Each structure stands twice: as C-alpha cells, then as structure tokens.
Amino acid sequence: MMQKDETEVTVKGVKLNIAMEGLTPMEVAAIAQQVEEKMTELEPGLKRVDTQKLAILAAMHFAAELFNLEHKSKDLRAADSRKIDELAAGLKEALGPGPL
C-alpha cells in the first residue's frame, strides 16, 4: 500500500513505492530513471543478467560520483577561502595603516 508521500516508480521491471525526504515526486521519478539508465548501461558488461548485481554496480557508480563531487566541492571551498584571504590581505595593504 502506497503512503501519501510515496511515489511509485519502476526500475528494471520492479515496481517500488518510494518516499525520499526533500524530493518531489517528479524528482524521485527522475532519479529512478537515472538508475534505470545506469543499470541498462552496465548490463552488457555482465555475462548473464543479474538484477541484484546490476543494482549494486549502479549504486557503486553513483556512490563514486558523489564521492568525487564531494571532494571537488571541498577543494573548491578551500580554494575560495584562500582567494578570499588573498583579497582581504590585498585590500588591507591597499588601505594602509590607520583606523577602520
């Protein structure tokens, strides 16, 4: 039975009722479509079709993508912080000594 905030999706022929906090039904459906596409992309690499293995491989690909994005974001925040420090130091030097 589907709860009021659940969205019904189908991935590789398996129907699921999913509620994902902070996501609209349209966003949940789009994610399900991405999972379907990733599983379809990975399927030819398997000797025999194994939905469970495909699901794990897809999860690993998405986890790796998230991992890389998190690290890239962290690096960009650190670079932004360094740039802000450089700009603040340059501004302080340009203004010279004196009361602010």
C-alpha positions, 0 to 999 in steps of 0.5 A: 500500500502506497503512503501519501508521500510515496511515489511509485516508480519502476526500475528494471521491471520492479515496481517500488513505492518510494518516499525520499525526504526533500524530493518531489515526486517528479524528482524521485521519478527522475532519479529512478530513471537515472538508475534505470539508465545506469543499470541498462548501461552496465548490463552488457558488461555482465555475462548473464543478467543479474538484477541484484548485481546490476543494482549494486554496480549502479549504486557503486557508480553513483556512490563514486560520483558523489564521492568525487563531487564531494571532494571537488566541492571541498577543494573548491571551498578551500580554494575560495577561502584562500582567494578570499584571504588573498583579497582581504590581505590585498585590500588591507595593504591597499588601505594602509595603516590607520583606523577602520 
